[in-house]
Amino acid sequence: MAENLEAGSYQLLVNTIFGEVIDTVLHLSNPDSVAIGLLDLQPELCFGDSTGFLLVEGIGGTPGYFFEWSNGAAHSENGQLPAGTYVVTIMDSNGCQAEQTFQIPGPAEPLTLTTTSTPELAGQMNGTASATAAGGTSPYYYTWSTVPVQTGIQATGLSAGEYTVTVTDIKNCKSTQTIVVDILNGVGIATTELVFWAIPNPTQGPLQIGLEASTFMDRRFWYKTILGKCCTNSILRRFASAGS
């Protein structure tokens, strides 16, 4: 019996019990070398969510393949993977091996939000809220919990209160944050009651309103009917040459 033969042609001589000699040639060939084929590779979509996936197959060699991954998996498929590098080793039924490295891509940083706001001046609904996204996979899309819904990096025309902004990146990863819009009751004036006069009062015609010049710059006044219905508003301006 001949063992450990290399691929090639070998002459075989057989002597029978009848004294005959049988001369034949045997051809030994090697199987194809073992290789690894990639069937599917899925990236990690959102930072840290481990949605990566790999699926490979054995090629060549002698069928009956065994798989071993660098993360401990032992099948042709390897799932729930974070972004990173993975090595697979395959062995056929003859013990022949092959090795290959794969890279699961993914975002380098988590999707985050930085927010700022400006206060509402009392009763004017002029507060703002702004958000800036980072990380994830750009471009980004913003949605605000305003009525009606606003989009973009800034929401405007806000009254005091809490607002929620949600940012969504191109891979549908999301980050949400709550922003508080404060209220300002006055700018550059004391919080004491303002004294003003209206002449004539009541009236159905022209009305003159005045304030002491030292207590204000420009102020906006709302005029209401005796029933409390708002009918108009205007700005009362200070004139440098006048005392009121």
C-alpha positions in Angstrom: 0.0 0.0 0.0 1.3 3.4 -1.0 0.5 6.4 1.3 1.1 10.1 1.3 1.4 10.3 -2.5 1.5 13.6 -4.3 -0.7 14.3 -7.2 0.6 12.7 -10.4 0.6 9.5 -12.5 1.8 6.2 -11.0 2.4 2.8 -12.6 0.8 -0.1 -10.9 2.0 -3.7 -11.5 -0.1 -6.5 -10.3 1.0 -10.2 -10.2 -1.9 -12.6 -10.3 -1.9 -16.1 -8.8 -1.8 -17.4 -12.4 1.6 -15.7 -13.0 0.2 -13.0 -15.1 1.3 -9.4 -14.7 -1.2 -6.6 -15.0 0.4 -3.3 -15.9 -1.8 -0.1 -15.4 -1.3 3.6 -14.7 -3.1 5.4 -11.9 -3.6 9.2 -12.0 -3.9 11.0 -8.7 -5.2 14.6 -8.6 -5.5 17.2 -5.9 -8.9 18.8 -5.2 -9.3 22.5 -5.8 -7.9 24.7 -3.0 -10.3 25.8 -0.4 -11.6 29.4 -0.7 -14.2 31.6 0.9 -17.0 33.3 -1.0 -19.0 36.3 0.4 -22.7 36.0 -0.1 -24.0 39.0 2.0 -22.6 41.9 4.1 -24.8 44.4 5.9 -23.4 47.4 7.8 -24.3 48.6 11.3 -26.9 51.3 10.6 -26.9 53.2 13.9 -24.0 53.6 16.3 -24.1 50.7 18.8 -27.2 49.0 17.5 -25.3 45.9 16.3 -27.2 45.4 13.0 -24.2 44.2 11.0 -24.4 40.8 9.2 -22.1 38.5 7.3 -22.8 35.4 5.2 -20.1 33.3 3.6 -19.8 30.0 1.8 -17.0 27.4 1.2 -15.7 27.1 -2.3 -13.5 24.2 -3.6 -11.7 21.7 -1.5 -13.8 18.7 -0.4 -17.3 19.6 0.7 -18.3 19.3 4.3 -17.1 22.7 5.6 -16.6 23.9 9.1 -16.6 27.6 10.0 -14.9 29.5 12.8 -15.3 33.3 13.3 -13.0 35.6 15.4 -16.0 36.5 17.6 -16.8 32.9 18.4 -19.6 32.2 15.8 -19.4 28.7 14.2 -21.7 28.9 11.2 -21.6 30.3 7.7 -23.7 33.3 8.9 -22.7 35.8 11.6 -25.2 38.3 12.7 -26.0 41.1 15.3 -22.6 42.6 14.7 -21.3 46.0 15.7 -19.0 47.8 13.2 -15.6 46.3 13.2 -13.2 43.7 11.7 -14.1 40.0 11.6 -12.0 37.0 10.5 -13.4 33.7 9.4 -11.5 30.4 9.0 -13.0 27.6 6.9 -11.9 23.9 6.9 -13.1 21.3 4.5 -13.6 17.6 5.3 -9.9 16.8 4.4 -8.7 19.4 6.9 -7.6 22.0 4.3 -8.1 25.5 5.5 -8.6 29.1 4.2 -8.9 32.4 6.1 -10.4 35.8 5.1 -11.0 39.1 6.8 -14.1 41.3 6.5 -14.9 44.8 7.6 -18.4 45.8 8.9 -18.8 49.5 8.3 -20.9 51.8 10.6 -21.0 55.4 11.9 -18.0 56.4 13.9 -20.0 58.5 16.4 -23.5 58.3 17.9 -26.1 60.8 16.7 -26.3 63.7 19.1 -28.0 67.1 19.4 -26.8 70.4 20.8 -29.6 72.9 21.5 -30.1 76.6 22.3 -33.1 78.9 22.8 -34.0 82.5 23.0 -36.9 83.7 25.3 -40.3 85.0 24.4 -40.9 88.6 25.2 -44.1 88.5 27.2 -47.2 88.1 25.0 -45.3 88.4 21.7 -44.7 84.7 20.7 -41.2 85.5 19.4 -39.2 82.8 21.2 -36.9 80.6 19.2 -35.3 77.1 19.6 -32.3 75.8 17.6 -30.7 72.4 17.3 -27.5 71.2 15.7 -26.9 67.5 15.0 -23.6 65.7 15.0 -22.4 62.1 14.5 -24.5 59.4 12.8 -24.7 59.7 9.0 -25.6 63.0 7.5 -27.6 64.6 6.0 -30.0 65.3 8.9 -33.7 66.1 9.1 -35.3 68.0 12.0 -38.9 67.8 13.3 -40.3 70.1 16.1 -43.3 69.5 18.4 -44.8 72.8 17.4 -48.3 73.4 16.1 -48.1 73.4 13.1 -45.0 71.2 12.9 -41.9 73.1 12.0 -38.8 71.6 10.3 -35.2 72.7 9.9 -32.6 73.6 12.5 -34.6 76.4 14.1 -38.2 76.7 15.3 -39.5 80.3 15.5 -42.6 82.2 16.7 -42.6 80.3 20.0 -44.4 81.1 23.2 -42.8 80.1 26.5 -42.8 76.4 27.2 -41.2 73.0 26.4 -40.6 71.8 22.9 -39.2 68.5 21.6 -36.9 68.3 18.6 -36.2 65.0 16.8 -33.3 64.6 14.4 -33.2 61.7 11.9 -30.2 60.9 9.8 -30.0 59.4 6.3 -30.1 55.8 7.8 -33.2 56.6 9.9 -31.3 56.8 13.2 -33.0 59.2 15.6 -32.1 61.4 18.6 -34.6 63.4 20.6 -34.2 66.3 23.0 -36.4 68.7 25.0 -35.8 72.4 24.9 -37.2 75.0 27.3 -38.2 78.5 25.9 -38.2 81.0 28.8 -40.2 84.2 29.1 -39.0 87.8 29.6 -41.4 90.2 31.2 -39.4 93.3 30.3 -36.2 94.4 28.6 -34.1 97.2 30.1 -36.9 98.5 32.4 -37.8 97.9 36.0 -40.4 95.3 36.9 -42.5 98.0 38.6 -45.9 99.0 37.2 -45.7 101.6 34.4 -47.8 104.7 34.8 -49.3 106.2 31.7 -52.1 108.5 30.7 -54.7 108.3 27.9 -56.6 111.4 26.8 -59.6 111.5 26.3 -60.8 108.3 28.0 -63.2 106.9 27.2 -63.4 108.0 23.6 -64.6 106.8 20.2 -62.2 109.1 18.4 -58.4 109.8 18.5 -56.6 108.9 21.7 -53.3 110.3 23.1 -51.2 108.0 25.3 -48.1 109.2 27.1 -45.3 107.9 29.5 -42.6 109.6 31.3 -39.7 109.7 28.9 -37.2 108.5 31.5 -39.0 105.2 32.0 -39.0 103.8 28.5 -37.7 103.8 25.0 -40.2 102.4 22.4 -43.2 100.5 23.8 -46.0 98.6 22.1 -49.6 99.1 23.3 -52.6 97.0 22.7 -56.0 98.9 22.6 -59.1 97.0 23.6 -62.8 97.8 23.6 -64.8 98.1 26.8 -65.8 94.5 26.3 -62.2 93.4 26.3 -62.0 92.8 22.5 -58.6 93.7 21.0 -59.0 96.0 18.1 -55.6 97.4 17.3 -52.0 97.9 18.5 -49.3 100.5 17.9 -45.8 101.5 19.0 -45.4 104.5 21.3 -42.0 106.1 20.5 -39.8 108.4 22.6 -38.8 111.7 21.1 -35.5 113.1 22.4 -36.8 116.7 22.2 -39.9 116.0 24.3 -40.2 115.1 27.9 -42.9 112.5 27.2 
